[in-house]
Amino acid sequence: MFNLINDWKEILEGEFEKEYYISLIQKLQEEYDKYEIYPPKKDVFNALNLSSYKDTKVVIIGQDPYHEPNQAHGLAFSVRRGTKLPPSLINIYKELKNEFGYEISDSGDLTPWAKQGVLLLNNVLTVRRGIADSHKKIGWELLTNRIIEVLNEKDSPVVFIFWGNNAKKKMELVTNPKHLILHSPHPSPLSCHHGFFNNNHFIKANEFLKANGEEEICWKIPTNNICLF
């Protein structure tokens, strides 16, 4: 139903044979037939397809996809190019401005991050139009837990970023001392002033990567999607 095109396909192959995943796919087939589901089927595994297991060096955990038209395209916190920026993404950009002085981009497409090895992984990968958390507890959490578990097994250092209580539930899956865990309140307007702003997660992630011999992430999202320092 959903295609993987890189090393994640082999790594997660065993999950696709498990009862929970077969049940999940059956449920989703019914959902896509009856309702408007986001993102489109072709985009559900975008985060994995754009950031292979081998290349992933930062993981940012989201909750579930945006649930209004023309927003979700398979990357946590990201929206399609040309779409109005959601409040949480605006606050993420404000934090980037705090840390690096970047002007806030009018593009909410975070694909440039994904192509550098930033896995923008939602806890749940699909949603029914207009109903947040509508696909909660139908099986996605088991798959995304497994994704975190196998990333925890990597020998190369990975930065795991958890924003908000929902994301922090997965923190216990990261046990490898080689990795860095960063957590704070969610960038939502309801919580951003309680510890998200000035958390310096983007700077800290780059400092950790550099200290471990990894290339830093260019966090800037210019309107033309070209990385400019």
Backbone bond lengths (Angstrom), bond angles and torsions (degrees), N, CA, C in turn:
res aa  C-N    CA-C-N  psi(-1)  N-CA   C-N-CA  omega(-1)  CA-C   N-CA-C  phi
1 M - - - 1.463 - - 1.523 111.15 -
2 F 1.338 116.39 -38.37 1.455 122.04 178.78 1.523 108.21 -125.05
3 N 1.329 116.90 133.73 1.459 120.66 -173.25 1.524 112.45 -98.79
4 L 1.325 115.23 134.94 1.451 122.44 170.05 1.518 107.73 -108.97
5 I 1.348 116.20 141.56 1.471 118.69 -171.67 1.521 112.86 -122.69
6 N 1.333 117.60 5.87 1.466 118.57 -177.61 1.525 110.49 -135.39
7 D 1.340 117.44 -156.30 1.461 120.77 -173.63 1.528 113.74 -65.55
8 W 1.330 117.67 -18.03 1.467 119.57 175.97 1.533 111.62 -60.63
9 K 1.319 116.80 -29.69 1.467 120.19 -177.94 1.522 111.01 -59.22
10 E 1.318 116.66 -46.40 1.465 120.45 179.41 1.522 111.29 -73.28
11 I 1.318 117.08 -39.26 1.467 120.86 -177.67 1.519 111.67 -63.49
12 L 1.324 117.00 -37.64 1.469 121.21 -175.73 1.524 112.84 -99.06
13 E 1.315 117.09 5.67 1.461 121.39 -175.28 1.530 112.03 -54.84
14 G 1.322 116.27 -41.24 1.466 119.76 -179.53 1.510 112.93 -64.33
15 E 1.343 116.99 -32.55 1.470 120.37 178.94 1.517 111.22 -65.45
16 F 1.324 116.33 -35.31 1.455 120.59 -175.59 1.526 112.49 -70.02
17 E 1.314 116.08 -12.89 1.462 120.32 178.77 1.527 112.69 -97.63
18 K 1.329 116.56 -4.93 1.458 120.64 -176.29 1.523 111.17 -81.35
19 E 1.326 113.89 154.45 1.464 120.61 -175.32 1.532 111.78 -58.83
20 Y 1.332 117.09 -40.38 1.466 118.92 -177.13 1.522 111.30 -63.36
21 Y 1.356 116.77 -37.91 1.458 119.62 -177.29 1.528 110.74 -73.93
22 I 1.316 117.00 -38.54 1.467 120.48 176.59 1.528 109.82 -61.62
23 S 1.328 116.41 -42.50 1.464 120.95 177.09 1.530 110.95 -64.62
24 L 1.327 116.81 -39.68 1.467 121.76 178.41 1.521 110.55 -60.48
25 I 1.312 117.20 -46.27 1.460 121.33 -178.67 1.526 110.62 -64.14
26 Q 1.321 117.00 -40.70 1.461 120.17 177.99 1.524 110.85 -61.45
27 K 1.326 116.30 -43.32 1.463 121.04 178.13 1.524 110.64 -63.04
28 L 1.313 117.02 -42.65 1.457 120.33 -177.74 1.526 112.23 -69.47
29 Q 1.320 116.99 -33.85 1.460 119.35 176.15 1.520 110.42 -60.03
30 E 1.332 116.03 -41.84 1.460 120.83 177.17 1.521 111.04 -65.69
31 E 1.338 116.76 -41.94 1.459 121.33 -178.71 1.528 111.57 -64.27
32 Y 1.329 116.65 -45.86 1.465 119.53 -179.62 1.530 111.41 -66.63
33 D 1.324 117.45 -29.25 1.463 120.90 178.14 1.526 112.15 -73.09
34 K 1.334 116.50 -35.45 1.468 121.06 -171.48 1.527 114.23 -97.97
35 Y 1.323 116.76 -29.11 1.460 120.60 -170.98 1.527 111.26 -131.00
36 E 1.316 114.64 171.78 1.458 119.87 173.13 1.525 107.37 -89.55
37 I 1.320 115.75 113.96 1.467 122.27 -174.43 1.520 109.18 -113.57
38 Y 1.326 114.68 139.20 1.465 121.02 177.74 1.520 109.80 -117.98
39 P 1.337 117.71 147.76 1.465 125.77 -8.56 1.523 110.83 -76.09
40 P 1.339 118.58 176.07 1.467 119.85 172.56 1.527 110.27 -56.75
41 K 1.311 115.56 153.73 1.471 120.40 -176.97 1.533 112.11 -50.82
42 K 1.308 116.91 -40.43 1.470 120.17 -175.40 1.522 112.79 -65.89
43 D 1.343 116.50 -18.14 1.466 120.53 -175.88 1.528 113.98 -104.71
44 V 1.323 117.98 -3.82 1.473 120.47 -172.21 1.524 111.84 -58.65
45 F 1.332 117.35 -39.68 1.463 121.43 -179.12 1.531 112.36 -100.33
46 N 1.325 117.71 23.32 1.469 121.05 -179.14 1.522 112.55 -54.54
47 A 1.337 116.72 -44.13 1.466 119.95 -177.43 1.518 110.63 -57.38
48 L 1.325 117.02 -44.69 1.462 121.41 -179.66 1.523 111.55 -71.03
49 N 1.317 116.68 -40.18 1.463 119.36 -177.99 1.520 112.49 -69.03
50 L 1.328 117.53 -31.24 1.464 120.54 -179.78 1.516 113.26 -84.75
51 S 1.333 116.67 -23.80 1.465 120.74 179.41 1.521 108.78 -128.11
52 S 1.305 116.52 95.22 1.462 120.74 -177.91 1.527 110.64 -63.66
53 Y 1.313 115.69 162.46 1.464 120.64 176.51 1.524 110.20 -57.47
54 K 1.312 115.58 -46.41 1.461 121.13 -177.70 1.526 111.60 -58.68
55 D 1.333 116.81 -39.15 1.464 120.68 -172.55 1.522 114.13 -93.63
56 T 1.324 117.87 -9.22 1.465 119.62 -176.74 1.519 110.78 -68.59
57 K 1.328 116.38 125.80 1.456 120.77 177.27 1.531 112.82 -130.55
58 V 1.328 117.01 -10.19 1.463 122.11 172.24 1.522 107.77 -136.81
59 V 1.318 116.88 137.94 1.464 122.15 176.35 1.524 107.97 -123.27
60 I 1.326 116.89 126.61 1.463 121.98 173.75 1.525 107.51 -117.40
61 I 1.324 116.01 122.40 1.459 121.38 -175.16 1.530 110.54 -96.33
62 G 1.329 115.90 127.33 1.454 122.38 172.73 1.518 110.75 -107.59
63 Q 1.316 116.39 -174.59 1.464 120.84 -177.04 1.517 111.69 -95.60
64 D 1.322 117.62 -78.07 1.460 121.27 172.89 1.526 107.61 -144.27
65 P 1.334 118.13 168.50 1.467 119.79 -174.26 1.531 112.42 -63.42
66 Y 1.327 115.45 156.11 1.460 120.03 170.27 1.529 108.34 -57.97
67 H 1.329 116.61 143.48 1.462 118.99 -170.66 1.520 114.76 -112.53
68 E 1.341 117.34 19.04 1.457 120.89 174.74 1.530 109.51 -112.35
69 P 1.341 117.67 159.55 1.475 120.72 -174.39 1.536 113.27 -57.83
70 N 1.319 114.43 146.90 1.475 123.56 172.37 1.524 114.09 62.36
71 Q 1.326 116.90 25.07 1.460 120.22 177.74 1.522 111.75 -107.75
72 A 1.314 117.53 -67.75 1.466 122.08 -170.84 1.527 112.10 -68.57
73 H 1.333 115.27 135.75 1.470 120.04 174.10 1.526 110.97 -143.27
74 G 1.337 115.86 29.15 1.455 120.05 170.12 1.503 116.27 92.99
75 L 1.335 118.77 3.97 1.462 122.58 178.50 1.526 108.47 -121.05
76 A 1.323 117.05 127.01 1.459 120.88 179.73 1.524 110.75 -56.76
77 F 1.322 116.43 136.41 1.470 126.07 176.98 1.527 113.85 70.02
78 S 1.312 118.78 -8.84 1.458 123.31 -175.97 1.526 111.12 -93.59
79 V 1.334 116.33 148.58 1.464 121.36 172.98 1.522 109.47 -127.98
80 R 1.302 114.46 160.17 1.456 119.78 -179.65 1.526 111.21 -60.29
81 R 1.292 114.99 147.55 1.470 121.42 178.32 1.528 109.43 -57.63
82 G 1.319 117.19 133.81 1.451 121.82 -179.29 1.514 114.14 92.36
83 T 1.340 116.81 -5.09 1.458 121.69 179.53 1.531 109.98 -90.47
84 K 1.324 116.64 144.49 1.457 121.21 176.98 1.522 110.34 -57.63
85 L 1.317 116.96 137.22 1.458 120.82 -177.80 1.527 110.84 -69.64
86 P 1.341 118.65 128.69 1.456 121.25 174.47 1.533 110.60 -70.01
87 P 1.330 117.34 156.53 1.475 120.47 -177.23 1.527 113.91 -56.36
88 S 1.324 118.27 -41.17 1.468 119.89 -178.96 1.522 111.38 -63.63
89 L 1.322 116.56 -39.66 1.463 119.87 179.82 1.527 110.65 -69.51
90 I 1.321 117.31 -36.83 1.458 120.00 174.99 1.527 110.17 -58.54
91 N 1.335 116.20 -41.67 1.468 119.56 -179.94 1.527 111.92 -69.52
92 I 1.319 116.91 -32.84 1.464 119.72 173.27 1.521 109.98 -62.42
93 Y 1.321 116.43 -43.65 1.460 120.32 177.98 1.534 111.49 -65.45
94 K 1.330 116.34 -35.21 1.473 118.87 176.65 1.521 110.86 -63.64
95 E 1.336 115.87 -38.88 1.459 118.89 178.00 1.527 110.72 -67.11
96 L 1.322 117.36 -38.39 1.463 120.18 175.03 1.526 110.78 -60.36
97 K 1.324 116.51 -38.96 1.467 119.58 177.74 1.526 110.42 -66.09
98 N 1.353 116.47 -39.10 1.467 120.06 176.80 1.531 111.39 -59.60
99 E 1.334 115.53 -40.89 1.460 120.17 -172.86 1.530 113.20 -83.73
100 F 1.331 116.46 -40.38 1.467 120.29 -172.32 1.525 114.21 -119.74
101 G 1.335 116.69 -10.40 1.457 119.54 -176.68 1.511 113.99 82.08
102 Y 1.340 117.97 9.06 1.458 120.14 -179.37 1.527 110.44 -65.07
103 E 1.312 116.63 138.05 1.456 120.53 171.33 1.537 108.69 -72.19
104 I 1.312 115.61 148.66 1.463 120.04 -177.29 1.524 109.85 -70.20
105 S 1.319 115.87 123.64 1.459 121.67 -178.30 1.525 110.25 -74.61
106 D 1.325 116.15 153.52 1.456 119.28 173.51 1.531 110.91 -91.56
107 S 1.321 117.55 2.69 1.458 122.36 175.93 1.520 110.10 -103.82
108 G 1.337 115.99 126.54 1.461 120.31 178.04 1.508 113.46 -98.03
109 D 1.325 116.98 10.49 1.466 121.88 -178.69 1.526 109.34 -84.26
110 L 1.322 116.14 111.17 1.467 121.82 -176.57 1.530 112.74 -92.14
111 T 1.319 116.57 17.77 1.465 120.22 178.52 1.527 112.94 -53.43
112 P 1.350 119.72 -38.08 1.470 118.65 177.88 1.521 113.38 -58.10
113 W 1.318 118.57 -32.31 1.465 120.59 174.90 1.522 109.81 -66.17
114 A 1.342 115.35 -48.69 1.461 120.32 -176.78 1.522 111.50 -58.17
115 K 1.326 116.41 -37.92 1.462 120.21 -178.13 1.524 112.54 -71.17
116 Q 1.331 116.78 -12.48 1.471 120.78 176.37 1.525 112.27 -97.81
117 G 1.330 117.14 4.10 1.457 120.01 179.21 1.510 114.36 99.04
118 V 1.332 117.37 21.84 1.464 121.36 174.14 1.528 107.66 -97.34
119 L 1.323 116.59 110.19 1.459 121.32 -179.34 1.528 108.47 -84.57
120 L 1.326 115.67 108.78 1.471 122.60 -178.21 1.519 107.83 -94.59
121 L 1.326 115.31 84.38 1.462 122.38 -167.25 1.524 111.45 -104.99
122 N 1.320 116.83 117.77 1.454 119.76 170.60 1.516 110.54 -77.54
123 N 1.325 116.72 150.61 1.458 122.35 175.67 1.524 110.68 -63.15
124 V 1.322 116.45 -39.03 1.463 125.06 177.03 1.519 106.98 -122.33
125 L 1.328 118.05 135.43 1.460 120.41 -167.64 1.517 115.41 -99.53
126 T 1.326 118.15 -4.15 1.458 120.60 178.04 1.522 109.66 -140.56
127 V 1.344 115.16 164.61 1.470 120.20 -179.21 1.529 108.64 -157.98
128 R 1.333 115.63 149.82 1.457 120.36 174.87 1.529 109.68 -83.76
129 R 1.301 117.02 142.78 1.464 121.19 -177.58 1.536 111.57 -52.25
130 G 1.329 115.29 127.73 1.453 121.46 173.60 1.514 115.80 78.10
131 I 1.339 117.89 1.50 1.466 119.41 -175.73 1.529 109.35 -130.31
132 A 1.314 116.52 95.30 1.467 120.51 178.18 1.522 110.13 -60.53
133 D 1.318 116.53 145.47 1.471 123.50 177.82 1.529 113.50 63.66
134 S 1.321 117.58 17.68 1.465 119.90 -177.71 1.521 113.23 -69.44
135 H 1.334 118.06 -19.45 1.464 120.86 177.06 1.525 112.19 -110.93
136 K 1.314 114.72 21.25 1.460 120.53 175.85 1.526 109.42 -69.52
137 K 1.326 115.63 139.04 1.464 123.29 174.89 1.528 114.25 63.19
138 I 1.344 116.20 31.54 1.468 118.31 171.51 1.529 110.63 -107.53
139 G 1.332 116.78 1.96 1.463 119.68 175.13 1.512 115.94 133.25
140 W 1.322 116.94 -19.95 1.462 118.34 -177.55 1.518 112.99 -60.27
141 E 1.336 116.51 -36.95 1.463 119.75 -176.75 1.527 112.11 -60.05
142 L 1.329 116.66 -33.20 1.466 120.12 178.84 1.528 110.80 -67.34
143 L 1.325 116.45 -39.12 1.462 119.64 178.72 1.524 111.04 -69.80
144 T 1.332 117.17 -45.66 1.470 118.76 -178.14 1.528 111.17 -68.84
145 N 1.333 117.52 -30.00 1.470 119.35 172.14 1.522 110.45 -61.20
146 R 1.319 115.82 -42.80 1.467 119.86 -179.69 1.525 111.00 -64.61
147 I 1.320 116.93 -37.33 1.454 120.41 177.47 1.523 110.57 -60.68
148 I 1.335 116.57 -44.02 1.467 120.30 177.35 1.527 110.65 -64.08
149 E 1.318 116.87 -40.58 1.469 120.51 -178.84 1.523 111.64 -61.56
150 V 1.324 117.40 -43.00 1.472 118.75 -177.78 1.531 110.29 -74.14
151 L 1.322 117.64 -31.05 1.464 119.40 174.16 1.522 110.94 -67.61
152 N 1.321 116.68 -34.26 1.464 121.48 176.10 1.526 111.59 -61.48
153 E 1.331 117.23 -26.56 1.458 122.46 -178.59 1.530 112.78 -81.27
154 K 1.322 118.09 -8.00 1.468 120.30 -177.64 1.528 110.80 -63.29
155 D 1.314 115.71 142.41 1.463 121.04 174.68 1.523 111.35 -76.43
156 S 1.319 116.94 -32.70 1.464 120.11 179.52 1.526 109.63 -79.01
157 P 1.336 117.33 147.65 1.465 120.75 -175.51 1.524 112.76 -68.17
158 V 1.320 115.43 139.59 1.468 122.58 179.16 1.528 108.17 -128.68
159 V 1.318 116.81 140.44 1.461 122.23 173.38 1.521 108.27 -96.67
160 F 1.322 117.23 122.67 1.461 122.23 177.10 1.527 108.54 -106.35
161 I 1.329 116.77 121.75 1.460 122.07 -176.97 1.524 108.94 -114.00
162 F 1.332 115.59 119.96 1.456 121.93 -178.56 1.518 109.31 -117.89
163 W 1.331 116.70 115.58 1.458 122.08 179.07 1.524 109.32 -112.08
164 G 1.327 117.27 117.78 1.452 120.91 177.30 1.514 113.32 92.58
165 N 1.312 115.86 161.59 1.464 121.99 -175.15 1.518 112.61 -64.76
166 N 1.332 117.09 -36.39 1.456 120.09 -179.74 1.516 110.72 -61.74
167 A 1.327 116.08 -46.57 1.464 120.53 -179.61 1.526 111.16 -66.89
168 K 1.332 116.73 -39.10 1.468 120.50 -174.63 1.529 112.89 -65.92
169 K 1.334 117.34 -14.25 1.461 119.96 175.55 1.528 111.19 -62.76
170 K 1.323 116.70 -22.81 1.460 120.60 -179.25 1.531 112.50 -90.03
171 M 1.316 117.66 -5.42 1.467 120.49 -176.61 1.518 112.50 -59.06
172 E 1.336 116.94 -34.78 1.463 120.16 -176.84 1.523 112.63 -65.33
173 L 1.339 117.00 -13.90 1.463 121.09 179.05 1.521 112.30 -79.32
174 V 1.322 116.62 -14.43 1.471 121.05 -178.86 1.523 108.10 -98.70
175 T 1.322 115.97 105.14 1.469 122.10 -175.00 1.520 112.85 -121.08
176 N 1.323 117.50 -10.27 1.461 121.88 -176.90 1.529 109.77 -75.28
177 P 1.335 118.89 120.01 1.475 120.89 -177.17 1.521 113.93 -66.23
178 K 1.333 117.60 -9.83 1.467 119.91 177.93 1.527 111.99 -71.64
179 H 1.327 116.07 -19.82 1.457 120.24 -173.02 1.523 111.77 -97.01
180 L 1.334 115.05 164.11 1.463 122.03 177.72 1.522 109.52 -112.94
181 I 1.333 116.49 130.64 1.459 122.26 175.67 1.524 109.13 -107.42
182 L 1.320 116.15 127.24 1.461 122.57 174.29 1.524 108.02 -122.52
183 H 1.322 116.96 133.19 1.465 119.20 178.73 1.513 110.46 -143.79
184 S 1.326 114.58 150.97 1.462 121.49 179.66 1.521 107.76 -163.86
185 P 1.341 117.83 173.57 1.462 119.59 171.12 1.527 111.93 -57.57
186 H 1.295 115.80 164.78 1.465 123.90 -178.43 1.529 110.18 -72.62
187 P 1.341 117.67 151.22 1.467 120.07 177.24 1.528 114.96 -73.93
188 S 1.308 117.80 2.62 1.461 121.15 176.70 1.521 110.80 -57.07
189 P 1.337 117.76 148.30 1.474 120.39 176.57 1.531 113.34 -55.34
190 L 1.326 117.34 -23.44 1.461 120.77 -179.15 1.522 112.40 -74.19
191 S 1.325 117.61 -22.26 1.465 119.52 -173.25 1.522 114.74 -132.44
192 C 1.330 117.43 -5.61 1.467 119.71 -171.83 1.530 113.21 -62.46
193 H 1.333 117.20 -27.83 1.465 120.35 -178.40 1.532 112.81 -87.13
194 H 1.316 115.88 4.27 1.470 120.41 -178.85 1.525 112.17 -108.15
195 G 1.334 116.24 24.72 1.458 118.86 175.65 1.508 115.84 133.70
196 F 1.346 117.50 -9.37 1.468 117.25 175.32 1.520 110.43 -75.10
197 F 1.336 115.93 -51.48 1.455 118.05 178.16 1.527 110.67 -62.80
198 N 1.318 114.76 137.26 1.466 123.09 -179.06 1.533 113.37 69.30
199 N 1.350 116.72 21.62 1.472 117.98 174.54 1.525 111.91 -75.97
200 N 1.332 117.49 -16.82 1.476 123.29 177.66 1.528 113.53 57.55
201 H 1.321 116.38 31.33 1.463 119.43 -177.69 1.517 112.99 -65.47
202 F 1.301 117.44 -34.68 1.467 119.43 -178.56 1.529 110.65 -70.21
203 I 1.309 116.87 -41.76 1.471 120.64 175.83 1.527 110.42 -64.56
204 K 1.330 116.39 -46.01 1.468 120.45 -178.48 1.524 111.47 -62.27
205 A 1.327 116.57 -39.30 1.469 120.08 178.22 1.524 110.28 -61.67
206 N 1.320 117.03 -45.94 1.464 120.26 -179.67 1.522 112.19 -66.89
207 E 1.318 117.19 -38.81 1.463 120.13 177.25 1.526 111.12 -61.15
208 F 1.325 116.02 -41.83 1.471 120.81 179.38 1.525 110.79 -65.71
209 L 1.333 116.45 -45.73 1.460 119.85 179.56 1.530 110.96 -60.98
210 K 1.311 116.07 -45.87 1.469 119.98 -179.97 1.523 111.59 -61.81
211 A 1.332 116.59 -42.60 1.458 121.06 -179.51 1.522 112.07 -64.19
212 N 1.338 116.39 -22.70 1.464 120.93 -179.54 1.526 112.60 -105.10
213 G 1.324 115.79 17.84 1.458 119.90 174.36 1.511 115.27 76.35
214 E 1.342 116.97 17.86 1.456 121.04 179.77 1.529 109.74 -103.37
215 E 1.319 115.75 151.78 1.463 120.30 177.85 1.527 109.97 -69.44
216 E 1.321 116.12 136.99 1.457 120.68 179.64 1.531 110.88 -71.31
217 I 1.332 115.33 159.70 1.452 121.33 177.87 1.531 109.45 -88.18
218 C 1.316 116.35 135.74 1.457 120.50 168.49 1.526 106.83 -85.94
219 W 1.319 116.79 107.13 1.465 121.66 -174.54 1.525 112.58 -85.20
220 K 1.299 118.11 -8.25 1.462 120.71 -177.21 1.525 111.04 -70.07
221 I 1.336 116.25 133.78 1.461 121.42 175.51 1.527 107.53 -117.63
222 P 1.333 117.99 85.25 1.463 119.98 177.36 1.528 110.62 -71.78
223 T 1.278 116.64 164.68 1.467 120.32 -178.83 1.521 111.83 -64.23
224 N 1.317 116.98 -27.31 1.467 119.13 -179.96 1.519 112.83 -96.64
225 N 1.359 116.47 8.16 1.463 122.16 177.37 1.529 113.59 59.76
226 I 1.308 117.74 25.46 1.455 121.67 172.88 1.514 108.64 -105.55
227 C 1.316 116.67 131.10 1.470 119.86 -176.25 1.520 109.96 -75.61
228 L 1.330 115.56 117.69 1.461 121.69 179.01 1.520 109.05 -123.67
229 F 1.308 118.07 126.85 1.455 121.20 179.02 1.537 109.11 -95.11
